């Protein structure tokens, strides 16, 4: 017997032992579709499968970030209990009170009052509104975006930040490290912000040489702005030109179409709480709550005033608050559901809820882009169309080359959610997101008007068209569906 045969035999024994261990450990605390995808990868391509599982496969997120989020939740429970929240008997929609209670239990953030001050479907209008708010700031400006780029479209906003810092306003800015890494002018932007006195930090930094390492699949995808604790902005826009810095996109007319909003009232406190938690996580600095967490006069329900509840989610929340909220709201619907998401890759429970609603006679609409900007997710999304169409879901395809990037949903004209979260596996468990749930005011009506705009611009995907697509497209869609479940 040679050393080669001995080593080969030992390697085969080790491989089979690891595969047997994987069968009993990978499914722990994981949805079945994800378990199946990981096990297939490990069993068929063991070397690659084991390496990837070691890097990004664990469903558990431990350590400092989880501890900080847990401590922040306790502080939020104590601090938020001082403010006036909407009681269950003030919620008109049947069943909605239980969803609000669930959200608060999972995130420690209660339902407060707030007013929608503007809904922005055009990027230029959104940047102009944020610029105007920063220009009027007196004490502080808190900025947090997944992608940040100082380009001609965002120049006026950054100029307002520079002017604010020059007159003594405390300007703090958070941006995701990998999310903003590939866009031009990054180093120059950092230099200009530092020279202007803007206190900026990277979220989820990956810099092994300085001892900073994070799982690369975990990112902070939130988009928000708080000015003086009086107004806040949130939604799906990133802080970058709608062509995402690409000359090719500009030539082809390929622009990202988003939807964001401005709010005032007590709900701003909830947005502030998310920023303060993320700031402490990335910098270690604890900002004074007496300065940055001041109660506002309660609003009178009706008109612009809504019941509003902020729902943060991400790896620090192992209960997946956004997914549970989406699924619960869909189950409540009796008349109409409208969903807009650029990346629609639902888990089994959410897909069953949506198709069951359609089978119950609820009118269900899904607005997605005709052509996705990401290959794997785009094809994974397509793999769900057959089940949706069979159930009677109407799929509206927003025409290419525009990338429909808005993220919102309305239920029966009584409740709506809008924010940064996609309806896919990444947004449910791997990225930090924030969604706003609203009811009882005019925000839902405005979201439905936005549906009308999308509906007029889109075309409906027909059953015959979908069934006639080539076999190789079906094959690619199904393969990509497996990769989407690898979490």
C-alpha positions as CSV (number, residue, x, y, z in Angstrom):
1,X,0.0,0.0,0.0
2,X,1.5,3.4,-1.0
3,X,1.2,6.7,0.7
4,X,-0.9,8.0,-2.2
5,X,-3.5,5.3,-1.7
6,X,-3.5,5.9,2.1
7,X,-4.0,9.6,1.7
8,X,-6.7,9.0,-1.0
9,X,-8.6,6.6,1.3
10,X,-8.3,9.0,4.2
11,X,-9.6,11.9,2.1
12,X,-12.6,9.8,1.0
13,X,-13.4,8.8,4.5
14,X,-13.1,12.4,5.7
15,X,-15.3,13.5,2.8
16,X,-18.1,11.0,3.6
17,X,-17.9,11.8,7.4
18,X,-18.3,15.5,6.6
19,X,-21.2,14.8,4.3
20,X,-23.0,12.7,7.0
21,X,-22.4,15.5,9.5
22,X,-23.8,18.1,7.0
23,X,-27.0,16.1,6.6
24,X,-27.6,16.4,10.4
25,X,-26.4,20.0,11.0
26,X,-27.2,22.1,7.9
27,X,-31.0,21.9,8.4
28,X,-30.8,23.2,12.0
29,X,-32.8,26.5,12.3
30,X,-33.1,26.8,8.5
31,X,-36.0,26.7,6.1
32,X,-36.3,23.5,4.1
33,X,-35.6,25.1,0.7
34,X,-32.4,26.6,2.0
35,X,-31.3,23.3,3.6
36,X,-31.9,21.4,0.4
37,X,-29.9,23.9,-1.7
38,X,-26.9,23.8,0.7
39,X,-26.9,20.0,1.0
40,X,-27.0,19.6,-2.8
41,X,-24.0,21.9,-3.1
42,X,-22.1,20.1,-0.4
43,X,-22.9,16.6,-1.7
44,X,-22.2,17.3,-5.4
45,X,-19.3,19.8,-5.0
46,X,-18.0,19.1,-1.5
47,X,-14.8,21.2,-1.6
48,X,-16.6,24.4,-2.8
49,X,-19.7,23.6,-0.8
50,X,-17.8,23.3,2.5
51,X,-15.8,26.4,1.9
52,X,-18.9,28.5,1.1
53,X,-20.8,27.1,4.0
54,X,-18.0,28.0,6.3
55,X,-17.9,31.5,5.0
56,X,-21.5,32.4,4.6
57,X,-23.7,29.4,5.3
58,X,-24.4,29.6,9.0
59,X,-27.9,30.8,9.8
60,X,-26.6,32.0,13.2
61,X,-25.2,35.5,13.6
62,X,-23.5,35.9,16.9
63,X,-21.1,38.4,18.5
64,X,-21.0,42.0,19.2
65,X,-23.6,43.2,16.7
66,X,-26.3,40.9,18.1
67,X,-25.4,41.9,21.6
68,X,-25.7,45.6,20.7
69,X,-29.0,45.1,19.0
70,X,-30.3,43.2,22.0
71,X,-29.2,46.0,24.4
72,X,-30.7,48.6,22.0
73,X,-34.1,46.7,22.0
74,X,-34.2,46.9,25.8
75,X,-33.4,50.6,25.8
76,X,-36.1,51.2,23.1
77,X,-38.7,49.4,25.2
78,X,-38.0,51.6,28.2
79,X,-37.7,54.8,26.2
80,X,-40.6,54.2,23.8
81,X,-43.0,53.3,26.6
82,X,-43.0,57.0,27.6
83,X,-44.5,58.0,24.3
84,X,-48.2,57.8,23.2
85,X,-48.7,54.7,21.0
86,X,-51.8,53.8,19.2
87,X,-53.9,51.4,21.2
88,X,-55.5,48.3,19.6
89,X,-59.0,49.8,19.9
90,X,-57.8,52.7,17.7
91,X,-57.0,50.4,14.8
92,X,-59.9,50.1,12.5
93,X,-58.7,47.3,10.2
94,X,-59.6,43.8,11.5
95,X,-56.5,41.9,12.6
96,X,-54.1,44.8,12.1
97,X,-53.8,45.4,15.8
98,X,-52.3,41.9,16.2
99,X,-49.7,42.6,13.5
100,X,-48.7,45.8,15.3
101,X,-48.4,43.9,18.5
102,X,-46.2,41.3,16.8
103,X,-44.0,44.0,15.2
104,X,-43.5,45.7,18.6
105,X,-42.7,42.4,20.3
106,X,-40.0,41.5,17.7
107,X,-38.5,45.0,17.3
108,X,-39.4,46.9,20.6
109,X,-40.8,49.8,18.4
110,X,-44.4,50.6,19.0
111,X,-47.0,52.1,16.7
112,X,-46.8,56.0,16.9
113,X,-48.4,58.8,14.9
114,X,-46.8,60.4,11.9
115,X,-47.6,62.5,8.8
116,X,-46.5,61.9,5.3
117,X,-45.0,65.1,4.0
118,X,-44.2,63.9,0.5
119,X,-43.9,60.8,-1.7
120,X,-41.1,60.9,-4.3
121,X,-41.1,58.8,-7.4
122,X,-38.5,60.9,-9.2
123,X,-34.9,60.8,-8.0
124,X,-34.3,64.5,-8.7
125,X,-37.4,65.4,-6.6
126,X,-36.2,63.2,-3.7
127,X,-32.7,64.7,-3.7
128,X,-34.2,68.2,-3.9
129,X,-36.4,67.6,-0.9
130,X,-33.6,66.2,1.2
131,X,-31.4,69.1,0.2
132,X,-34.0,71.6,1.2
133,X,-34.4,69.9,4.6
134,X,-30.7,69.8,5.3
135,X,-30.3,73.5,4.2
136,X,-32.8,74.4,7.0
137,X,-31.2,72.2,9.6
138,X,-30.2,73.8,13.0
139,X,-28.8,71.1,15.2
140,X,-28.0,67.8,13.5
141,X,-28.3,65.8,10.3
142,X,-28.1,62.0,10.3
143,X,-27.5,60.3,7.0
144,X,-27.5,56.5,6.4
145,X,-27.6,54.9,2.9
146,X,-26.5,51.6,1.4
147,X,-24.9,53.2,-1.6
148,X,-23.4,56.7,-1.4
149,X,-21.7,58.6,-4.2
150,X,-20.9,62.3,-4.6
151,X,-21.8,62.8,-8.3
152,X,-23.6,65.6,-10.3
153,X,-27.0,64.3,-9.2
154,X,-26.1,64.3,-5.5
155,X,-23.8,67.3,-5.5
156,X,-26.5,69.8,-4.3
157,X,-27.2,67.4,-1.3
158,X,-23.6,67.1,-0.4
159,X,-23.1,70.8,-0.7
160,X,-26.0,71.3,1.7
161,X,-24.2,68.9,4.1
162,X,-21.0,70.8,3.8
163,X,-22.8,74.2,4.4
164,X,-24.6,72.7,7.4
165,X,-21.3,71.4,9.0
166,X,-19.7,74.9,8.4
167,X,-22.4,76.6,10.4
168,X,-22.0,74.2,13.3
169,X,-24.6,71.5,12.6
170,X,-23.5,68.1,13.6
171,X,-23.5,66.0,10.4
172,X,-23.1,62.2,10.7
173,X,-23.1,59.9,7.7
174,X,-23.1,56.1,7.5
175,X,-22.5,54.1,4.2
176,X,-22.2,50.5,3.5
177,X,-18.6,49.4,2.8
178,X,-19.2,47.0,0.0
179,X,-22.4,48.7,-1.3
180,X,-20.5,51.9,-2.1
181,X,-17.1,50.4,-3.0
182,X,-17.4,50.0,-6.7
183,X,-18.6,53.5,-7.7
184,X,-16.2,56.1,-9.0
185,X,-14.8,58.9,-6.9
186,X,-15.1,57.1,-3.6
187,X,-11.7,58.1,-2.2
188,X,-12.2,61.7,-3.3
189,X,-15.6,61.7,-1.7
190,X,-14.1,60.5,1.6
191,X,-11.5,63.3,1.5
192,X,-14.0,66.0,0.8
193,X,-16.3,64.9,3.5
194,X,-13.5,64.8,6.1
195,X,-12.3,68.2,5.1
196,X,-15.8,69.6,5.5
197,X,-16.1,68.3,9.0
198,X,-18.7,65.5,8.1
199,X,-18.3,62.7,10.6
200,X,-18.6,59.6,8.3
201,X,-18.1,55.9,8.9
202,X,-18.4,52.7,6.9
203,X,-21.0,50.2,7.8
204,X,-20.1,46.5,7.9
205,X,-16.5,47.2,7.0
206,X,-14.3,44.5,5.6
207,X,-10.6,45.3,6.2
208,X,-8.6,42.2,7.4
209,X,-5.4,44.1,7.5
210,X,-6.9,46.3,10.3
211,X,-8.6,43.4,12.0
212,X,-12.0,44.3,10.6
213,X,-13.8,41.3,9.1
214,X,-17.4,40.6,8.5
215,X,-19.3,37.9,6.6
216,X,-19.3,39.5,3.1
217,X,-22.9,38.4,2.5
218,X,-24.2,40.5,5.5
219,X,-24.7,44.1,4.5
220,X,-26.6,47.2,5.8
221,X,-29.1,48.0,3.1
222,X,-31.0,50.8,4.9
223,X,-31.7,54.2,3.4
224,X,-32.7,57.0,5.7
225,X,-32.2,60.7,6.7
226,X,-33.1,62.5,9.9
227,X,-32.9,66.3,10.2
228,X,-33.0,67.9,13.6
229,X,-35.2,65.1,14.9
230,X,-38.1,66.9,13.2
231,X,-38.4,65.3,9.7
232,X,-37.1,62.0,8.3
233,X,-36.8,60.4,4.9
234,X,-36.8,56.7,4.0
235,X,-37.6,54.4,1.1
236,X,-35.7,52.7,-1.7
237,X,-33.5,55.4,-3.2
238,X,-29.8,55.1,-2.8
239,X,-27.7,58.3,-2.6
240,X,-26.4,58.1,-6.2
241,X,-27.4,59.1,-9.7
242,X,-30.3,57.0,-11.1
243,X,-27.9,55.6,-13.7
244,X,-25.7,54.3,-10.9
245,X,-22.6,56.0,-12.3
246,X,-22.5,54.1,-15.5
247,X,-22.0,55.8,-18.9
248,X,-23.4,52.7,-20.6
249,X,-26.6,52.9,-18.5
250,X,-27.0,56.5,-19.5
251,X,-26.5,55.7,-23.2
252,X,-29.0,52.9,-23.0
253,X,-31.5,54.9,-21.0
254,X,-31.3,52.5,-18.1
255,X,-32.3,54.3,-14.9
256,X,-33.4,53.0,-11.5
257,X,-37.0,54.0,-10.6
258,X,-37.5,54.3,-6.8
259,X,-40.1,55.4,-4.3
260,X,-39.3,57.2,-1.0
261,X,-41.1,59.5,1.4
262,X,-40.7,62.2,3.9
263,X,-42.4,62.0,7.4
264,X,-42.9,64.1,10.5
265,X,-44.3,63.6,13.9
266,X,-43.4,60.9,16.5
267,X,-42.5,58.4,13.9
268,X,-39.3,60.4,13.3
269,X,-38.2,59.1,16.8
270,X,-38.3,55.6,15.5
271,X,-36.2,56.4,12.5
272,X,-33.8,58.2,14.8
273,X,-33.6,55.1,17.0
274,X,-32.5,53.0,14.0
275,X,-29.8,55.5,13.1
276,X,-28.5,55.8,16.7
277,X,-28.3,52.0,17.0
278,X,-26.4,51.7,13.8
279,X,-24.1,54.6,14.7
280,X,-23.2,53.0,18.0
281,X,-22.6,49.7,16.3
282,X,-20.1,51.1,13.8
283,X,-18.4,53.8,16.0
284,X,-18.8,52.6,19.6
285,X,-20.2,56.1,20.4
286,X,-23.4,56.4,22.4
287,X,-25.2,59.6,21.4
288,X,-27.1,61.4,24.1
289,X,-30.8,60.4,24.1
290,X,-31.8,63.6,25.7
291,X,-30.5,65.5,22.7
292,X,-31.5,63.2,19.9
293,X,-34.6,61.5,21.2
294,X,-37.2,64.2,22.0
295,X,-40.9,63.5,22.1
296,X,-43.1,65.4,19.6
297,X,-46.7,66.5,20.0
298,X,-49.1,63.7,19.1
299,X,-50.9,64.2,15.8
300,X,-54.7,64.0,15.3
301,X,-55.5,60.9,13.2
302,X,-56.9,61.4,9.8
303,X,-55.8,63.3,6.7
304,X,-52.0,63.5,6.5
305,X,-51.7,61.9,10.0
306,X,-51.3,58.1,10.0
307,X,-50.7,55.4,12.5
308,X,-47.1,54.5,11.7
309,X,-44.8,51.8,12.9
310,X,-41.2,51.4,11.9
311,X,-40.0,47.8,11.4
312,X,-36.3,47.3,11.3
313,X,-34.9,43.9,10.4
314,X,-31.6,42.1,9.7
315,X,-29.1,39.7,11.1
316,X,-29.5,41.3,14.6
317,X,-33.2,40.2,14.5
318,X,-33.2,36.4,14.2
319,X,-37.0,36.4,14.1
320,X,-37.1,38.0,10.6
321,X,-39.6,40.8,11.4
322,X,-40.0,42.0,7.9
323,X,-40.9,38.6,6.5
324,X,-43.4,37.9,9.3
325,X,-45.0,41.3,8.8
326,X,-45.4,40.8,5.0
327,X,-46.8,37.3,5.5
328,X,-49.3,38.4,8.2
329,X,-50.5,41.4,6.2
330,X,-51.2,39.2,3.2
331,X,-53.2,36.8,5.3
332,X,-55.4,39.7,6.5
333,X,-56.4,40.8,3.0
334,X,-60.0,40.3,1.8
335,X,-60.2,42.5,-1.3
336,X,-56.9,43.6,-2.9
337,X,-53.1,43.2,-2.5
338,X,-50.6,45.2,-4.5
339,X,-46.9,44.3,-4.2
340,X,-44.0,46.1,-5.8
341,X,-40.5,44.6,-5.5
342,X,-37.4,44.6,-7.7
343,X,-36.3,41.2,-6.4
344,X,-39.2,38.9,-5.6
345,X,-38.0,35.6,-4.3
346,X,-40.4,34.7,-1.5
347,X,-40.0,31.9,1.0
348,X,-42.5,29.1,1.1
349,X,-44.8,30.7,3.7
350,X,-45.0,34.0,1.9
351,X,-45.6,32.4,-1.5
352,X,-48.4,30.2,0.0
353,X,-49.9,33.3,1.6
354,X,-50.0,35.2,-1.7
355,X,-51.3,32.4,-3.8
356,X,-53.8,31.4,-1.1
357,X,-55.1,35.0,-1.1
358,X,-55.6,34.8,-4.9
359,X,-57.4,31.5,-4.6
360,X,-59.6,33.1,-1.9
361,X,-60.7,35.7,-4.4
362,X,-58.5,38.5,-3.4
363,X,-57.3,40.6,-6.3
364,X,-53.5,40.3,-6.2
365,X,-51.1,42.4,-8.3
366,X,-47.3,42.1,-8.5
367,X,-45.3,44.9,-10.1
368,X,-41.8,43.8,-11.2
369,X,-39.3,45.0,-13.8
370,X,-39.4,43.4,-17.2
371,X,-35.7,42.8,-17.0
372,X,-33.8,42.5,-13.7
373,X,-30.4,44.1,-13.1
374,X,-29.1,41.0,-11.4
375,X,-28.8,37.7,-13.3
376,X,-29.2,35.2,-10.5
377,X,-32.0,37.0,-8.7
378,X,-33.8,37.9,-11.9
379,X,-33.9,34.3,-13.0
380,X,-34.8,33.0,-9.6
381,X,-37.7,35.5,-9.5
382,X,-39.0,34.2,-12.9
383,X,-39.2,30.7,-11.5
384,X,-42.1,31.8,-9.3
385,X,-44.2,33.2,-12.1
386,X,-45.9,30.0,-13.0
387,X,-47.3,29.4,-9.5
388,X,-48.4,33.0,-9.3
389,X,-50.1,33.0,-12.6
390,X,-51.8,29.7,-11.9
391,X,-53.3,31.2,-8.8
392,X,-54.6,34.2,-10.6
393,X,-52.0,36.8,-9.6
394,X,-51.7,39.6,-12.2
395,X,-48.0,40.2,-12.9
396,X,-47.3,43.7,-14.3
397,X,-43.9,44.0,-16.1
398,X,-42.5,47.5,-16.0
399,X,-40.8,48.1,-19.3
400,X,-37.0,47.8,-19.8
401,X,-34.5,49.5,-19.8
402,X,-35.9,51.1,-16.6
403,X,-35.1,49.1,-13.5
404,X,-38.1,49.2,-11.2
405,X,-36.5,49.5,-7.7
406,X,-39.4,50.6,-5.5
407,X,-40.3,48.4,-2.5
408,X,-43.9,48.8,-1.1
409,X,-47.1,46.9,-0.6
410,X,-50.8,47.9,0.1
411,X,-53.5,45.7,1.6
412,X,-57.2,46.4,1.0
413,X,-56.6,50.1,0.8
414,X,-56.3,50.2,4.6
415,X,-52.6,49.5,5.3
416,X,-49.4,49.9,3.4
417,X,-45.6,49.3,3.9
418,X,-42.8,51.1,2.2
419,X,-39.0,51.1,2.7
420,X,-35.8,49.4,1.8
421,X,-36.6,45.7,2.0
422,X,-37.0,43.5,-1.1
423,X,-39.1,40.4,-0.9
424,X,-36.2,37.9,-1.2
425,X,-34.1,35.7,1.0
426,X,-31.3,38.3,1.4
427,X,-33.6,41.0,2.7
428,X,-35.3,38.5,5.1
429,X,-32.2,37.4,6.8
430,X,-28.9,38.7,5.5
431,X,-29.2,42.5,5.1
432,X,-30.2,45.2,7.6
433,X,-33.5,46.7,6.3
434,X,-36.2,49.1,7.5
435,X,-39.9,49.3,6.5
436,X,-42.6,51.7,7.5
437,X,-46.1,50.3,8.1
438,X,-48.9,53.0,7.9
439,X,-52.7,53.1,8.2
440,X,-55.5,55.5,9.0
441,X,-54.2,58.4,7.0
442,X,-53.5,59.3,3.4
443,X,-50.3,57.4,2.7
444,X,-52.0,54.2,1.5
445,X,-54.1,56.3,-0.9
446,X,-50.9,57.9,-2.3
447,X,-49.3,54.5,-2.7
448,X,-52.3,53.3,-4.6
449,X,-52.1,56.3,-6.9
450,X,-48.5,55.3,-7.6
451,X,-49.8,51.9,-8.5
452,X,-51.9,53.5,-11.2
453,X,-48.8,55.1,-12.7
454,X,-46.9,51.8,-12.8
455,X,-50.0,50.0,-14.1
456,X,-50.4,52.4,-17.0
457,X,-46.7,52.1,-17.9
458,X,-46.5,48.3,-17.6
459,X,-47.8,45.3,-19.6
460,X,-49.5,42.2,-18.1
461,X,-47.6,38.9,-18.4
462,X,-50.0,36.4,-20.0
463,X,-50.3,32.6,-19.3
464,X,-49.8,31.7,-22.9
465,X,-46.7,33.9,-23.3
466,X,-45.2,32.4,-20.1
467,X,-45.9,28.8,-21.0
468,X,-44.3,29.2,-24.5
469,X,-40.9,30.3,-23.2
470,X,-38.0,28.1,-24.3
471,X,-37.0,25.1,-22.2
472,X,-33.5,26.4,-21.6
473,X,-34.9,29.5,-19.9
474,X,-36.9,27.3,-17.6
475,X,-33.8,25.4,-16.8
476,X,-31.8,28.5,-15.9
477,X,-34.7,29.9,-13.8
478,X,-34.8,26.7,-11.8
479,X,-31.1,26.5,-11.2
480,X,-31.0,30.1,-10.1
481,X,-33.9,29.4,-7.7
482,X,-31.7,27.0,-5.9
483,X,-28.9,29.5,-5.6
484,X,-31.3,32.1,-4.1
485,X,-32.1,29.7,-1.3
486,X,-28.4,29.4,-0.2
487,X,-28.6,31.2,3.1
